[in-house]
Amino acid sequence: MGITKKTLMITASAALTVATAVPALALENEFHGMFRLFGAVSNFNATDNVEGFYVPQGNPKDAPTATYIAQRARLMYIAKANDDLKLVTHFEIDSRWGDAAYTTKRNLGGAIGADTVNIETKSVYLDFNCPITGANVKVGMQPNDDAFKGVLFGADMAGLLASRSFGSLDAAAGFFRFNDSGLPGKQARDMVAATAKYAVTKDIKVGGAYYFIDDDRSAANDYVNQEQGNTNTIHNVGVNAEANLGPVTVDGFFLYQFGSLRAPASRHVSAFAGNVGARGKIGPGTARTEFLYVSGDKGGSNTTNAFQSVDDEHGFYNGNMQLLFRDAYAMTIDNAVVYTSNNQDQGVIAGFLGYDLPVTSKLSTSFNAGFAAVAKENGNKPVNPVTGQANKSNYIGTELNASVDYKLFDNMTASVRGAYVILGDYFDGVAAGGQDPRDPYMGSVILNYAF
Amino acid sequence: MKKLALMLMTAVALSAAAPAMAQEMTKEEKDMCLLASKNCAGEVDSIQKKMKKLQAEIRKGKKVYSAEELKKLEQKLKEANDLLDALMKQGGGK
């Protein structure tokens, strides 16, 4: 057999080998994604802040009405080797129409010409069931939410989370690195997490969680008007529960924090957050209610009672608010009267009422009201620029909102929403010239497609 | 020998092409993939469709599935729910 014949034989054999090997190498490729368009007419986001707290103090009482349109796409690719092993990747591209073009920055690329390098990586993690321990392991940059309705943290974070069921008990433990600045591994902010949930009966579940957050960054941080030391240590211990009581479902949590904010703050931490929520069928729709208390601090003592939420990497969205608390649909523009649970070390006392009313299989409506006050006043309370005095009242405001959702397709919904906040006396006379800031409002139209 | 090799290669090529040929329409049939994006080869389920299918299978219960299989289906439904949550999750400007 000559070289040519040999080569042909080898090639043919190799081709056959590859052809028969393909099924064993087969991957299940999963693509998912979403697209959201958010158009708003508002005098709320027209303050100087694109992200953060509502800041009427010192600004003209009539914040100008602004109209903007933002869009966001998310793309998820999952490479699934089998039921026990997959790689999850998740990307995001978002911009505000008209913002900038021909540039290289996230959240931009909405101006004429586009051509912007703006793809963000949200998650990249391996998800596998360990054949030795039987635990599910997620390792890499992954989404992770606290067990307390988002008052502490809820964000993408790098780490390892192992979870396993033991009959009626679901347990999980993990390590996450929030930040690592300077010399790698020397100035990090880490979290150790342990959670458990036990199904007492089919309808009653109780759980507990411990999160230890150690901040050794000794550097500028991302906290928003929240007193911090250069290094900080916080222990978070909490319980949660959920019960289906016939037509009503009740859930809630209590979370206690202790630890220390070191120099220059040099304060011990003793803070808490508590919540009770209920929802149930009333008439043709579903009624919802939530109560939230987050402790605050007035300052001037060795111990702070200010609840230590993680930067602005969290949010309490159960009240379905659009302006008073962070809006679940906010994208590149995201501000709120109560922007973080810490609420500028003041904490918050809030109550929410809601009613979801389906009209047809495609049309549904939702009505919500929210009431909020700061738990403790402190130096972050806005002052009258003329008198230099803050108001006695701690009442922040009342939000009334409504939305109408129409299902255009199985996986696409169009929504029209309106929200209005009646500002409380907390904000009286804090606008320029000692005037009362005009009540904030927002009308919005949203298109949501997910696949 | 050369002929044998060529025949083998042809066989491999044909075996790879076979699934594509199976999808082809007869001359009289409408191509619904081109016409209405339906019944396309390689069509995959949206996450909502996948969840509906899982829910339908779970409803069949123990008449069709063993307890272990039902648990697995429920786990897959939870995973699909978590994926949809991750896609729709708020996140503001972050």
Interface residues (C-beta under 8 A of the other chain):
Chain A: M1 T4 K5 L8 M9 T11 A12 S13 A15 L16 A19 E30 F31 H32 G33 M34 V50 E51 R74 M76 I78 D83 H90 E92 N107 K122 S123 P143 A155 D312 E313 G315 Y317 R326 D327 A328 Y329 A330 M331 T332 I333 D334 D410 N411 N448 A450 F451
Chain B: M1 K2 A5 L6 L8 M9 V12 S15 A16 V44 S46 I47 Q48 K49 K72 L83 L84 A86 L87 M88 K89 Q90 G91 G92 G93 K94
